[in-house]
Amino acid sequence: MPTKPATPRTRPRAAARKALISLCLGALAVLTACGAGGISDTVSTAAEDTASAIATARIATRLDVAGQLTRAATSTALDDALKEVQSSRDSVLRLAPSTVEDRELREEALKVLDSSTAGLTIARDAVSSDDGGPSLADGDRALAAAEEALSGLKTKAGGK
């Protein structure tokens, strides 16, 4: 059946219909992203981003130990890594798991991200402390432990 051409009277209805269809498609896209694989994908991405930040922090601390990077640059690298981990943690925290498995994965991810934050904090304290605080070797060990935990999380989440 042929459609009638739009008239001034039917244009608003056609525009409203298009807007409603667009809204429904957008809602469907959001629901699809939160459905199958949504939580695993978000956790995997958070673990990958955090692992990258930790790797960069380890490079900075090693260069600092070797005298090839200033303390200020190392401190900046560690602060940037902490911001990245916090951003990843916020992404995981906003997830709304609907199954027991998803809830467990989310909780495990939050624990691993918190331990990554702790490792970065130890490394940052080592950089800013001249005496009595943790050493850069302590910071590097904490970062290595965070890398190992993140590797396990990426595997569990079906990582990239």
C-alpha positions as CSV (number, residue, x, y, z in Angstrom):
1,M,0.0,0.0,0.0
2,P,1.6,3.3,-1.0
3,T,2.2,5.9,1.7
4,K,0.8,9.3,1.5
5,P,3.2,12.2,1.1
6,A,3.7,14.1,4.4
7,T,1.6,17.2,4.8
8,P,2.0,20.0,7.2
9,R,-0.4,18.3,9.5
10,T,1.3,14.8,9.4
11,R,4.9,16.0,9.6
12,P,4.9,16.5,13.4
13,R,3.6,12.9,13.8
14,A,6.2,11.5,11.5
15,A,8.9,13.4,13.4
16,A,7.5,12.1,16.7
17,R,7.5,8.6,15.4
18,K,11.1,8.9,14.2
19,A,12.1,10.3,17.6
20,L,10.3,7.4,19.4
21,I,12.0,4.8,17.1
22,S,15.4,6.4,17.7
23,L,14.8,6.4,21.5
24,C,13.8,2.8,21.4
25,L,16.8,1.8,19.4
26,G,19.0,3.7,21.8
27,A,17.5,1.9,24.8
28,L,17.9,-1.4,23.0
29,A,21.6,-0.7,22.5
30,V,22.1,0.1,26.2
31,L,20.3,-3.1,27.2
32,T,22.3,-5.1,24.8
33,A,25.6,-3.7,26.1
34,C,24.5,-4.6,29.6
35,G,23.4,-8.0,28.6
36,A,25.5,-10.9,27.5
37,G,29.2,-10.2,27.9
38,G,28.6,-6.6,29.1
39,I,30.0,-7.0,32.6
40,S,32.7,-9.3,31.4
41,D,33.7,-6.8,28.7
42,T,33.7,-3.9,31.1
43,V,35.8,-5.9,33.7
44,S,38.2,-7.1,31.0
45,T,38.6,-3.5,29.7
46,A,39.2,-2.2,33.2
47,A,41.8,-4.9,33.9
48,E,43.5,-4.2,30.6
49,D,43.6,-0.4,31.2
50,T,44.9,-0.9,34.7
51,A,47.5,-3.4,33.6
52,S,48.8,-0.9,31.1
53,A,48.9,1.8,33.8
54,I,50.8,-0.5,36.2
55,A,53.2,-1.5,33.4
56,T,53.9,2.2,32.8
57,A,54.4,2.8,36.5
58,R,56.9,-0.1,36.7
59,I,58.9,1.3,33.8
60,A,59.0,4.7,35.5
61,T,60.1,3.3,38.8
62,R,62.8,1.2,37.1
63,L,64.1,4.2,35.2
64,D,64.1,6.2,38.5
65,V,66.2,3.5,40.2
66,A,68.6,3.6,37.3
67,G,68.9,7.4,37.5
68,Q,67.4,7.9,34.1
69,L,64.2,9.6,35.2
70,T,63.7,12.4,37.7
71,R,61.6,11.9,40.8
72,A,59.1,14.5,39.6
73,A,58.6,12.6,36.3
74,T,58.2,9.3,38.2
75,S,55.8,10.8,40.6
76,T,53.7,12.2,37.7
77,A,53.7,8.8,36.0
78,L,52.5,7.2,39.3
79,D,49.8,9.8,39.8
80,D,48.6,9.3,36.2
81,A,48.5,5.6,36.8
82,L,46.4,6.1,39.9
83,K,43.9,8.2,38.0
84,E,43.6,5.5,35.4
85,V,43.0,2.8,38.0
86,Q,40.4,5.0,39.7
87,S,38.6,5.5,36.4
88,S,38.6,1.8,35.8
89,R,37.3,1.2,39.3
90,D,34.5,3.7,38.8
91,S,33.5,1.9,35.6
92,V,33.3,-1.4,37.4
93,L,31.5,0.1,40.4
94,R,28.7,1.4,38.1
95,L,28.0,-2.0,36.8
96,A,24.6,-3.6,37.7
97,P,25.2,-7.3,37.7
98,S,22.1,-9.4,37.3
99,T,23.5,-12.9,38.0
100,V,25.5,-14.4,40.8
101,E,28.4,-15.0,38.5
102,D,28.4,-11.3,37.4
103,R,28.2,-10.1,41.0
104,E,31.2,-12.3,41.9
105,L,33.2,-11.1,38.9
106,R,32.4,-7.5,39.8
107,E,33.4,-8.0,43.4
108,E,36.7,-9.7,42.4
109,A,37.4,-6.9,40.0
110,L,36.9,-4.3,42.7
111,K,39.3,-6.2,45.0
112,V,42.0,-6.5,42.3
113,L,41.6,-2.8,41.4
114,D,41.9,-1.9,45.1
115,S,45.1,-3.9,45.4
116,S,46.4,-2.2,42.3
117,T,45.7,1.2,43.9
118,A,47.5,0.0,47.0
119,G,50.5,-1.1,45.0
120,L,50.7,2.2,43.2
121,T,50.3,4.1,46.5
122,I,53.3,2.1,47.9
123,A,55.3,3.0,44.8
124,R,54.3,6.7,45.0
125,D,55.2,6.8,48.7
126,A,58.6,5.3,47.9
127,V,59.3,8.0,45.3
128,S,58.3,10.8,47.7
129,S,60.1,9.3,50.7
130,D,63.8,9.9,51.3
131,D,64.0,8.0,54.5
132,G,61.8,5.7,56.6
133,G,59.3,4.9,54.0
134,P,59.0,2.1,51.5
135,S,61.8,1.6,49.1
136,L,61.4,1.7,45.3
137,A,62.1,-2.1,45.4
138,D,59.1,-2.4,47.7
139,G,57.0,-0.4,45.2
140,D,58.2,-2.5,42.3
141,R,57.2,-5.7,44.2
142,A,53.8,-4.3,45.0
143,L,53.3,-3.4,41.3
144,A,54.5,-6.8,40.2
145,A,51.9,-8.4,42.6
146,A,49.2,-6.1,41.1
147,E,50.2,-7.2,37.5
148,E,49.8,-10.8,38.5
149,A,46.4,-10.2,40.1
150,L,45.3,-8.3,37.0
151,S,46.5,-11.1,34.7
152,G,44.3,-13.5,36.6
153,L,41.3,-11.2,36.4
154,K,41.7,-10.7,32.7
155,T,41.7,-14.5,32.2
156,K,38.6,-14.9,34.4
157,A,36.8,-12.1,32.5
158,G,37.7,-13.6,29.2
159,G,40.2,-10.9,28.6
160,K,41.7,-9.7,25.4
